[in-house]
Amino acid sequence: QQQRIALARALATPPALLLLDEPLSALDAIVRVHLRGEIRSLQRKLGVTTIMVTHDQEEALSMADRIVVMNHGRIEQVGSPMQVYREPASPFVADFVGRINVVPATAEAAGHVRIGATSFTCAHDAPPGAAVKLYLRPEDVLARPISAGDDNVFTATIDKVEFLGSYCLVRVASPALGEHKLTVYLSLNFLAEHALEVGGQLPLRLLPERMRLFA
């Protein structure tokens, strides 16, 4: 309620510019979700230009029209929530916004990259032989649909399952990846449907258009 009162006082003037410095950081999770919806609704209704500082990526992605990602006072990227999440401009942005897999790899010619001993399709402009890091979000490692003839398909073994409610974070290993492991999002329904648990195997596919390389 104190946060709601403070917001009402700030809007009473009405202001030309509203500055919010981590207004939801000290609130319980459910209250935080409700209040960020109220702030977003008020901002749209009143048309007040609002600058909000937050370290919570979910808040930024759900509330902002435009996100500015800063690192030690330096702007790393400016863009829409979708652009910042899907097309990170630097390793810092990729690491900071959302969960992501980071895998050491080697660039190859003709739009391929090698992880371990396996070559995967991945468009890039790195010189052949260059050491790079591949960034790939867990939702871009697909368990389905996978069709015959799809590229970047390999068989993985479940190494760990972390239950998070409606979905699980599943860590997988594969000879195709060498010593490197990936984190994948799988729904409870999918795990139950295929009777998957630690030690179980399943085919996975890396989406080439979602793979980003940084030196």
Salt bridges, closest charged atoms under 4 A:
GLU22 OE2 - HIS55 ND1 2.64
GLU38 OE2 - ARG4 NH2 2.91
GLU58 OE2 - ARG36 NH2 2.94
ASP65 OD1 - ARG40 NH2 2.62
GLU76 OE2 - ARG74 NH1 3.07
GLU108 OE2 - ARG114 NH1 3.19
ASP140 OD2 - ARG86 NH1 2.74
ASP151 OD1 - ARG205 NH2 2.88
ASP159 OD2 - ARG171 NH2 2.48
ASP159 OD2 - LYS181 NZ 3.40
GLU193 OE1 - ARG144 NH1 3.11
GLU193 OE2 - HIS194 NE2 3.70
